[in-house]
Amino acid sequence: MPKVSLDMPNEILNDLKVHVGDDKKFVSVADAIRTACRKMLDQLDEIDARHGRMGE
């Protein structure tokens, strides 16, 4: 799996970490970021479909 590096404001990272750990929604910060990216891409696909921009 490729690795990606990014800069992120500390406030966002701290907000993410509240949801990471045992008995929380995400097992790691990387898992939270992957899940957020997938959700955003799904939303963009839905927007594109509504506007007739989906490719074959």
PDB file of N, CA, C, O and CB in Angstrom:
ATOM      1  N   MET A   1       0.848  -1.168   0.000  1.00  0.00           N
ATOM      2  CA  MET A   1       0.000   0.000   0.000  1.00  0.00           C
ATOM      3  C   MET A   1       0.898   1.237   0.000  1.00  0.00           C
ATOM      4  O   MET A   1       1.819   1.331   0.812  1.00  0.00           O
ATOM      5  CB  MET A   1      -0.967  -0.005   1.222  1.00  0.00           C
ATOM      6  N   PRO A   2       0.639   2.187  -0.904  1.00  0.00           N
ATOM      7  CA  PRO A   2       1.458   3.400  -0.925  1.00  0.00           C
ATOM      8  C   PRO A   2       1.296   4.213   0.359  1.00  0.00           C
ATOM      9  O   PRO A   2       0.250   4.177   1.006  1.00  0.00           O
ATOM     10  CB  PRO A   2       1.093   4.260  -2.133  1.00  0.00           C
ATOM     11  N   LYS A   3       2.328   4.930   0.704  1.00  0.00           N
ATOM     12  CA  LYS A   3       2.288   5.818   1.861  1.00  0.00           C
ATOM     13  C   LYS A   3       2.104   7.246   1.375  1.00  0.00           C
ATOM     14  O   LYS A   3       2.663   7.641   0.352  1.00  0.00           O
ATOM     15  CB  LYS A   3       3.578   5.686   2.718  1.00  0.00           C
ATOM     16  N   VAL A   4       1.323   8.012   2.109  1.00  0.00           N
ATOM     17  CA  VAL A   4       1.059   9.411   1.786  1.00  0.00           C
ATOM     18  C   VAL A   4       1.416  10.243   3.004  1.00  0.00           C
ATOM     19  O   VAL A   4       1.085   9.887   4.135  1.00  0.00           O
ATOM     20  CB  VAL A   4      -0.432   9.636   1.362  1.00  0.00           C
ATOM     21  N   SER A   5       2.081  11.334   2.763  1.00  0.00           N
ATOM     22  CA  SER A   5       2.439  12.249   3.841  1.00  0.00           C
ATOM     23  C   SER A   5       1.654  13.542   3.645  1.00  0.00           C
ATOM     24  O   SER A   5       1.477  14.005   2.518  1.00  0.00           O
ATOM     25  CB  SER A   5       3.984  12.522   3.871  1.00  0.00           C
ATOM     26  N   LEU A   6       1.185  14.120   4.748  1.00  0.00           N
ATOM     27  CA  LEU A   6       0.451  15.376   4.629  1.00  0.00           C
ATOM     28  C   LEU A   6       0.651  16.223   5.866  1.00  0.00           C
ATOM     29  O   LEU A   6       0.990  15.730   6.942  1.00  0.00           O
ATOM     30  CB  LEU A   6      -1.039  15.116   4.401  1.00  0.00           C
ATOM     31  N   ASP A   7       0.431  17.510   5.680  1.00  0.00           N
ATOM     32  CA  ASP A   7       0.440  18.438   6.795  1.00  0.00           C
ATOM     33  C   ASP A   7      -1.010  18.675   7.196  1.00  0.00           C
ATOM     34  O   ASP A   7      -1.890  18.814   6.345  1.00  0.00           O
ATOM     35  CB  ASP A   7       1.166  19.782   6.427  1.00  0.00           C
ATOM     36  N   MET A   8      -1.244  18.719   8.502  1.00  0.00           N
ATOM     37  CA  MET A   8      -2.598  18.887   9.004  1.00  0.00           C
ATOM     38  C   MET A   8      -2.548  19.778  10.244  1.00  0.00           C
ATOM     39  O   MET A   8      -1.683  19.610  11.103  1.00  0.00           O
ATOM     40  CB  MET A   8      -3.255  17.509   9.326  1.00  0.00           C
ATOM     41  N   PRO A   9      -3.476  20.719  10.330  1.00  0.00           N
ATOM     42  CA  PRO A   9      -3.501  21.540  11.550  1.00  0.00           C
ATOM     43  C   PRO A   9      -3.678  20.674  12.791  1.00  0.00           C
ATOM     44  O   PRO A   9      -4.414  19.687  12.763  1.00  0.00           O
ATOM     45  CB  PRO A   9      -4.628  22.581  11.476  1.00  0.00           C
ATOM     46  N   ASN A  10      -3.015  21.035  13.861  1.00  0.00           N
ATOM     47  CA  ASN A  10      -3.058  20.268  15.101  1.00  0.00           C
ATOM     48  C   ASN A  10      -4.480  20.130  15.633  1.00  0.00           C
ATOM     49  O   ASN A  10      -4.821  19.104  16.222  1.00  0.00           O
ATOM     50  CB  ASN A  10      -2.175  20.922  16.149  1.00  0.00           C
ATOM     51  N   GLU A  11      -5.313  21.150  15.434  1.00  0.00           N
ATOM     52  CA  GLU A  11      -6.688  21.090  15.926  1.00  0.00           C
ATOM     53  C   GLU A  11      -7.458  19.938  15.269  1.00  0.00           C
ATOM     54  O   GLU A  11      -8.219  19.236  15.935  1.00  0.00           O
ATOM     55  CB  GLU A  11      -7.406  22.425  15.664  1.00  0.00           C
ATOM     56  N   ILE A  12      -7.256  19.751  13.965  1.00  0.00           N
ATOM     57  CA  ILE A  12      -7.939  18.652  13.265  1.00  0.00           C
ATOM     58  C   ILE A  12      -7.412  17.315  13.756  1.00  0.00           C
ATOM     59  O   ILE A  12      -8.194  16.396  14.000  1.00  0.00           O
ATOM     60  CB  ILE A  12      -7.753  18.771  11.733  1.00  0.00           C
ATOM     61  N   LEU A  13      -6.108  17.192  13.904  1.00  0.00           N
ATOM     62  CA  LEU A  13      -5.526  15.947  14.397  1.00  0.00           C
ATOM     63  C   LEU A  13      -6.046  15.620  15.793  1.00  0.00           C
ATOM     64  O   LEU A  13      -6.386  14.471  16.077  1.00  0.00           O
ATOM     65  CB  LEU A  13      -3.994  16.040  14.410  1.00  0.00           C
ATOM     66  N   ASN A  14      -6.108  16.609  16.651  1.00  0.00           N
ATOM     67  CA  ASN A  14      -6.622  16.375  18.004  1.00  0.00           C
ATOM     68  C   ASN A  14      -8.087  15.944  17.969  1.00  0.00           C
ATOM     69  O   ASN A  14      -8.488  15.060  18.726  1.00  0.00           O
ATOM     70  CB  ASN A  14      -6.467  17.641  18.862  1.00  0.00           C
ATOM     71  N   ASP A  15      -8.887  16.559  17.099  1.00  0.00           N
ATOM     72  CA  ASP A  15     -10.288  16.165  16.958  1.00  0.00           C
ATOM     73  C   ASP A  15     -10.394  14.715  16.478  1.00  0.00           C
ATOM     74  O   ASP A  15     -11.239  13.962  16.961  1.00  0.00           O
ATOM     75  CB  ASP A  15     -11.019  17.109  15.978  1.00  0.00           C
ATOM     76  N   LEU A  16      -9.537  14.320  15.527  1.00  0.00           N
ATOM     77  CA  LEU A  16      -9.537  12.939  15.039  1.00  0.00           C
ATOM     78  C   LEU A  16      -9.191  11.953  16.151  1.00  0.00           C
ATOM     79  O   LEU A  16      -9.826  10.908  16.287  1.00  0.00           O
ATOM     80  CB  LEU A  16      -8.549  12.786  13.883  1.00  0.00           C
ATOM     81  N   LYS A  17      -8.194  12.293  16.929  1.00  0.00           N
ATOM     82  CA  LYS A  17      -7.708  11.379  17.970  1.00  0.00           C
ATOM     83  C   LYS A  17      -8.763  11.086  19.032  1.00  0.00           C
ATOM     84  O   LYS A  17      -8.674  10.066  19.716  1.00  0.00           O
ATOM     85  CB  LYS A  17      -6.474  11.959  18.633  1.00  0.00           C
ATOM     86  N   VAL A  18      -9.758  11.958  19.185  1.00  0.00           N
ATOM     87  CA  VAL A  18     -10.842  11.718  20.129  1.00  0.00           C
ATOM     88  C   VAL A  18     -11.633  10.472  19.716  1.00  0.00           C
ATOM     89  O   VAL A  18     -12.231   9.804  20.560  1.00  0.00           O
ATOM     90  CB  VAL A  18     -11.773  12.951  20.213  1.00  0.00           C
ATOM     91  N   HIS A  19     -11.631  10.163  18.414  1.00  0.00           N
ATOM     92  CA  HIS A  19     -12.414   9.049  17.881  1.00  0.00           C
ATOM     93  C   HIS A  19     -11.577   7.804  17.593  1.00  0.00           C
ATOM     94  O   HIS A  19     -12.079   6.839  17.017  1.00  0.00           O
ATOM     95  CB  HIS A  19     -13.112   9.480  16.622  1.00  0.00           C
ATOM     96  N   VAL A  20     -10.305   7.823  17.990  1.00  0.00           N
ATOM     97  CA  VAL A  20      -9.380   6.725  17.694  1.00  0.00           C
ATOM     98  C   VAL A  20      -9.003   5.996  18.981  1.00  0.00           C
ATOM     99  O   VAL A  20      -8.708   6.619  20.001  1.00  0.00           O
ATOM    100  CB  VAL A  20      -8.110   7.254  16.982  1.00  0.00           C
ATOM    101  N   GLY A  21      -9.016   4.661  18.915  1.00  0.00           N
ATOM    102  CA  GLY A  21      -8.552   3.873  20.047  1.00  0.00           C
ATOM    103  C   GLY A  21      -9.507   2.740  20.371  1.00  0.00           C
ATOM    104  O   GLY A  21     -10.497   2.527  19.671  1.00  0.00           O
ATOM    105  N   ASP A  22      -9.204   2.023  21.430  1.00  0.00           N
ATOM    106  CA  ASP A  22     -10.047   0.911  21.866  1.00  0.00           C
ATOM    107  C   ASP A  22     -11.457   1.408  22.158  1.00  0.00           C
ATOM    108  O   ASP A  22     -11.643   2.453  22.781  1.00  0.00           O
ATOM    109  CB  ASP A  22      -9.449   0.226  23.113  1.00  0.00           C
ATOM    110  N   ASP A  23     -12.440   0.651  21.701  1.00  0.00           N
ATOM    111  CA  ASP A  23     -13.858   0.968  21.908  1.00  0.00           C
ATOM    112  C   ASP A  23     -14.282   2.297  21.275  1.00  0.00           C
ATOM    113  O   ASP A  23     -15.266   2.901  21.702  1.00  0.00           O
ATOM    114  CB  ASP A  23     -14.155   1.005  23.387  1.00  0.00           C
ATOM    115  N   LYS A  24     -13.549   2.745  20.269  1.00  0.00           N
ATOM    116  CA  LYS A  24     -13.922   3.962  19.540  1.00  0.00           C
ATOM    117  C   LYS A  24     -14.162   3.596  18.086  1.00  0.00           C
ATOM    118  O   LYS A  24     -14.031   2.430  17.714  1.00  0.00           O
ATOM    119  CB  LYS A  24     -12.818   5.064  19.662  1.00  0.00           C
ATOM    120  N   LYS A  25     -14.506   4.558  17.271  1.00  0.00           N
ATOM    121  CA  LYS A  25     -14.911   4.272  15.892  1.00  0.00           C
ATOM    122  C   LYS A  25     -13.747   3.805  15.013  1.00  0.00           C
ATOM    123  O   LYS A  25     -13.946   2.962  14.138  1.00  0.00           O
ATOM    124  CB  LYS A  25     -15.543   5.505  15.280  1.00  0.00           C
ATOM    125  N   PHE A  26     -12.557   4.326  15.222  1.00  0.00           N
ATOM    126  CA  PHE A  26     -11.407   4.019  14.365  1.00  0.00           C
ATOM    127  C   PHE A  26     -10.285   3.389  15.169  1.00  0.00           C
ATOM    128  O   PHE A  26     -10.081   3.713  16.339  1.00  0.00           O
ATOM    129  CB  PHE A  26     -10.903   5.284  13.663  1.00  0.00           C
ATOM    130  N   VAL A  27      -9.554   2.476  14.519  1.00  0.00           N
ATOM    131  CA  VAL A  27      -8.447   1.808  15.204  1.00  0.00           C
ATOM    132  C   VAL A  27      -7.163   2.626  15.160  1.00  0.00           C
ATOM    133  O   VAL A  27      -6.261   2.418  15.972  1.00  0.00           O
ATOM    134  CB  VAL A  27      -8.203   0.446  14.589  1.00  0.00           C
ATOM    135  N   SER A  28      -7.082   3.568  14.200  1.00  0.00           N
ATOM    136  CA  SER A  28      -5.886   4.401  14.080  1.00  0.00           C
ATOM    137  C   SER A  28      -6.249   5.701  13.372  1.00  0.00           C
ATOM    138  O   SER A  28      -7.312   5.812  12.762  1.00  0.00           O
ATOM    139  CB  SER A  28      -4.756   3.653  13.313  1.00  0.00           C
ATOM    140  N   VAL A  29      -5.367   6.665  13.459  1.00  0.00           N
ATOM    141  CA  VAL A  29      -5.567   7.925  12.744  1.00  0.00           C
ATOM    142  C   VAL A  29      -5.587   7.651  11.242  1.00  0.00           C
ATOM    143  O   VAL A  29      -6.388   8.241  10.517  1.00  0.00           O
ATOM    144  CB  VAL A  29      -4.453   8.957  13.103  1.00  0.00           C
ATOM    145  N   ALA A  30      -4.716   6.764  10.768  1.00  0.00           N
ATOM    146  CA  ALA A  30      -4.683   6.420   9.344  1.00  0.00           C
ATOM    147  C   ALA A  30      -6.023   5.828   8.902  1.00  0.00           C
ATOM    148  O   ALA A  30      -6.506   6.138   7.813  1.00  0.00           O
ATOM    149  CB  ALA A  30      -3.537   5.425   9.053  1.00  0.00           C
ATOM    150  N   ASP A  31      -6.619   4.986   9.731  1.00  0.00           N
ATOM    151  CA  ASP A  31      -7.928   4.407   9.426  1.00  0.00           C
ATOM    152  C   ASP A  31      -8.985   5.505   9.329  1.00  0.00           C
ATOM    153  O   ASP A  31      -9.830   5.471   8.435  1.00  0.00           O
ATOM    154  CB  ASP A  31      -8.328   3.371  10.498  1.00  0.00           C
ATOM    155  N   ALA A  32      -8.947   6.467  10.230  1.00  0.00           N
ATOM    156  CA  ALA A  32      -9.902   7.574  10.213  1.00  0.00           C
ATOM    157  C   ALA A  32      -9.749   8.406   8.937  1.00  0.00           C
ATOM    158  O   ALA A  32     -10.746   8.800   8.332  1.00  0.00           O
ATOM    159  CB  ALA A  32      -9.713   8.464  11.454  1.00  0.00           C
ATOM    160  N   ILE A  33      -8.518   8.672   8.532  1.00  0.00           N
ATOM    161  CA  ILE A  33      -8.275   9.463   7.329  1.00  0.00           C
ATOM    162  C   ILE A  33      -8.717   8.703   6.086  1.00  0.00           C
ATOM    163  O   ILE A  33      -9.345   9.283   5.200  1.00  0.00           O
ATOM    164  CB  ILE A  33      -6.792   9.838   7.221  1.00  0.00           C
ATOM    165  N   ARG A  34      -8.394   7.394   6.005  1.00  0.00           N
ATOM    166  CA  ARG A  34      -8.840   6.587   4.864  1.00  0.00           C
ATOM    167  C   ARG A  34     -10.361   6.580   4.758  1.00  0.00           C
ATOM    168  O   ARG A  34     -10.915   6.742   3.671  1.00  0.00           O
ATOM    169  CB  ARG A  34      -8.315   5.148   4.987  1.00  0.00           C
ATOM    170  N   THR A  35     -11.031   6.393   5.890  1.00  0.00           N
ATOM    171  CA  THR A  35     -12.496   6.357   5.900  1.00  0.00           C
ATOM    172  C   THR A  35     -13.074   7.696   5.460  1.00  0.00           C
ATOM    173  O   THR A  35     -14.037   7.735   4.695  1.00  0.00           O
ATOM    174  CB  THR A  35     -13.017   5.991   7.299  1.00  0.00           C
ATOM    175  N   ALA A  36     -12.493   8.788   5.936  1.00  0.00           N
ATOM    176  CA  ALA A  36     -12.974  10.116   5.543  1.00  0.00           C
ATOM    177  C   ALA A  36     -12.780  10.350   4.049  1.00  0.00           C
ATOM    178  O   ALA A  36     -13.651  10.920   3.392  1.00  0.00           O
ATOM    179  CB  ALA A  36     -12.250  11.208   6.343  1.00  0.00           C
ATOM    180  N   CYS A  37     -11.652   9.918   3.513  1.00  0.00           N
ATOM    181  CA  CYS A  37     -11.396  10.077   2.070  1.00  0.00           C
ATOM    182  C   CYS A  37     -12.386   9.260   1.251  1.00  0.00           C
ATOM    183  O   CYS A  37     -12.909   9.745   0.247  1.00  0.00           O
ATOM    184  CB  CYS A  37      -9.953   9.656   1.724  1.00  0.00           C
ATOM    185  N   ARG A  38     -12.646   8.028   1.668  1.00  0.00           N
ATOM    186  CA  ARG A  38     -13.622   7.194   0.943  1.00  0.00           C
ATOM    187  C   ARG A  38     -15.002   7.836   0.950  1.00  0.00           C
ATOM    188  O   ARG A  38     -15.688   7.860  -0.072  1.00  0.00           O
ATOM    189  CB  ARG A  38     -13.698   5.786   1.562  1.00  0.00           C
ATOM    190  N   LYS A  39     -15.407   8.358   2.106  1.00  0.00           N
ATOM    191  CA  LYS A  39     -16.726   8.990   2.214  1.00  0.00           C
ATOM    192  C   LYS A  39     -16.800  10.228   1.322  1.00  0.00           C
ATOM    193  O   LYS A  39     -17.804  10.444   0.644  1.00  0.00           O
ATOM    194  CB  LYS A  39     -17.030   9.370   3.682  1.00  0.00           C
ATOM    195  N   MET A  40     -15.747  11.038   1.321  1.00  0.00           N
ATOM    196  CA  MET A  40     -15.724  12.230   0.489  1.00  0.00           C
ATOM    197  C   MET A  40     -15.794  11.857  -0.992  1.00  0.00           C
ATOM    198  O   MET A  40     -16.512  12.504  -1.755  1.00  0.00           O
ATOM    199  CB  MET A  40     -14.464  13.057   0.773  1.00  0.00           C
ATOM    200  N   LEU A  41     -15.063  10.830  -1.408  1.00  0.00           N
ATOM    201  CA  LEU A  41     -15.087  10.406  -2.807  1.00  0.00           C
ATOM    202  C   LEU A  41     -16.466   9.886  -3.204  1.00  0.00           C
ATOM    203  O   LEU A  41     -16.929  10.143  -4.315  1.00  0.00           O
ATOM    204  CB  LEU A  41     -14.030   9.327  -3.053  1.00  0.00           C
ATOM    205  N   ASP A  42     -17.130   9.151  -2.295  1.00  0.00           N
ATOM    206  CA  ASP A  42     -18.501   8.699  -2.562  1.00  0.00           C
ATOM    207  C   ASP A  42     -19.435   9.893  -2.740  1.00  0.00           C
ATOM    208  O   ASP A  42     -20.281   9.900  -3.635  1.00  0.00           O
ATOM    209  CB  ASP A  42     -19.007   7.794  -1.417  1.00  0.00           C
ATOM    210  N   GLN A  43     -19.279  10.901  -1.885  1.00  0.00           N
ATOM    211  CA  GLN A  43     -20.123  12.095  -1.993  1.00  0.00           C
ATOM    212  C   GLN A  43     -19.857  12.838  -3.308  1.00  0.00           C
ATOM    213  O   GLN A  43     -20.790  13.328  -3.944  1.00  0.00           O
ATOM    214  CB  GLN A  43     -19.878  13.036  -0.792  1.00  0.00           C
ATOM    215  N   LEU A  44     -18.600  12.918  -3.710  1.00  0.00           N
ATOM    216  CA  LEU A  44     -18.271  13.578  -4.978  1.00  0.00           C
ATOM    217  C   LEU A  44     -18.844  12.802  -6.157  1.00  0.00           C
ATOM    218  O   LEU A  44     -19.312  13.405  -7.123  1.00  0.00           O
ATOM    219  CB  LEU A  44     -16.747  13.721  -5.133  1.00  0.00           C
ATOM    220  N   ASP A  45     -18.813  11.463  -6.091  1.00  0.00           N
ATOM    221  CA  ASP A  45     -19.426  10.641  -7.141  1.00  0.00           C
ATOM    222  C   ASP A  45     -20.924  10.913  -7.234  1.00  0.00           C
ATOM    223  O   ASP A  45     -21.469  11.023  -8.332  1.00  0.00           O
ATOM    224  CB  ASP A  45     -19.176   9.143  -6.871  1.00  0.00           C
ATOM    225  N   GLU A  46     -21.590  11.022  -6.085  1.00  0.00           N
ATOM    226  CA  GLU A  46     -23.030  11.314  -6.079  1.00  0.00           C
ATOM    227  C   GLU A  46     -23.316  12.679  -6.696  1.00  0.00           C
ATOM    228  O   GLU A  46     -24.264  12.828  -7.468  1.00  0.00           O
ATOM    229  CB  GLU A  46     -23.583  11.261  -4.645  1.00  0.00           C
ATOM    230  N   ILE A  47     -22.511  13.658  -6.363  1.00  0.00           N
ATOM    231  CA  ILE A  47     -22.684  15.007  -6.933  1.00  0.00           C
ATOM    232  C   ILE A  47     -22.467  14.968  -8.437  1.00  0.00           C
ATOM    233  O   ILE A  47     -23.252  15.538  -9.195  1.00  0.00           O
ATOM    234  CB  ILE A  47     -21.706  16.018  -6.277  1.00  0.00           C
ATOM    235  N   ASP A  48     -21.397  14.293  -8.873  1.00  0.00           N
ATOM    236  CA  ASP A  48     -21.126  14.180 -10.308  1.00  0.00           C
ATOM    237  C   ASP A  48     -22.262  13.475 -11.037  1.00  0.00           C
ATOM    238  O   ASP A  48     -22.629  13.873 -12.143  1.00  0.00           O
ATOM    239  CB  ASP A  48     -19.817  13.433 -10.542  1.00  0.00           C
ATOM    240  N   ALA A  49     -22.821  12.429 -10.428  1.00  0.00           N
ATOM    241  CA  ALA A  49     -23.933  11.695 -11.054  1.00  0.00           C
ATOM    242  C   ALA A  49     -25.154  12.596 -11.204  1.00  0.00           C
ATOM    243  O   ALA A  49     -25.827  12.566 -12.235  1.00  0.00           O
ATOM    244  CB  ALA A  49     -24.298  10.442 -10.221  1.00  0.00           C
ATOM    245  N   ARG A  50     -25.440  13.393 -10.186  1.00  0.00           N
ATOM    246  CA  ARG A  50     -26.587  14.309 -10.266  1.00  0.00           C
ATOM    247  C   ARG A  50     -26.421  15.345 -11.359  1.00  0.00           C
ATOM    248  O   ARG A  50     -27.400  15.814 -11.939  1.00  0.00           O
ATOM    249  CB  ARG A  50     -26.793  15.008  -8.939  1.00  0.00           C
ATOM    250  N   HIS A  51     -25.167  15.701 -11.641  1.00  0.00           N
ATOM    251  CA  HIS A  51     -24.888  16.729 -12.646  1.00  0.00           C
ATOM    252  C   HIS A  51     -24.519  16.138 -13.995  1.00  0.00           C
ATOM    253  O   HIS A  51     -24.095  16.861 -14.896  1.00  0.00           O
ATOM    254  CB  HIS A  51     -23.775  17.629 -12.170  1.00  0.00           C
ATOM    255  N   GLY A  52     -24.677  14.821 -14.140  1.00  0.00           N
ATOM    256  CA  GLY A  52     -24.407  14.169 -15.414  1.00  0.00           C
ATOM    257  C   GLY A  52     -22.943  14.133 -15.793  1.00  0.00           C
ATOM    258  O   GLY A  52     -22.609  14.117 -16.977  1.00  0.00           O
ATOM    259  N   ARG A  53     -22.069  14.120 -14.808  1.00  0.00           N
ATOM    260  CA  ARG A  53     -20.628  14.134 -15.077  1.00  0.00           C
ATOM    261  C   ARG A  53     -19.962  12.782 -14.882  1.00  0.00           C
ATOM    262  O   ARG A  53     -18.734  12.695 -14.900  1.00  0.00           O
ATOM    263  CB  ARG A  53     -19.960  15.141 -14.193  1.00  0.00           C
ATOM    264  N   MET A  54     -20.743  11.728 -14.697  1.00  0.00           N
ATOM    265  CA  MET A  54     -20.144  10.404 -14.497  1.00  0.00           C
ATOM    266  C   MET A  54     -19.705   9.829 -15.830  1.00  0.00           C
ATOM    267  O   MET A  54     -20.446   9.873 -16.812  1.00  0.00           O
ATOM    268  CB  MET A  54     -21.136   9.447 -13.799  1.00  0.00           C
ATOM    269  N   GLY A  55     -18.493   9.288 -15.857  1.00  0.00           N
ATOM    270  CA  GLY A  55     -17.974   8.669 -17.082  1.00  0.00           C
ATOM    271  C   GLY A  55     -18.527   7.276 -17.252  1.00  0.00           C
ATOM    272  O   GLY A  55     -19.172   6.726 -16.358  1.00  0.00           O
ATOM    273  N   GLU A  56     -18.267   6.720 -18.404  1.00  0.00           N
ATOM    274  CA  GLU A  56     -18.737   5.351 -18.699  1.00  0.00           C
ATOM    275  C   GLU A  56     -17.962   4.353 -17.892  1.00  0.00           C
ATOM    276  O   GLU A  56     -18.206   3.151 -17.996  1.00  0.00           O
ATOM    277  CB  GLU A  56     -18.608   5.024 -20.194  1.00  0.00           C
TER     278      GLU A  56
END
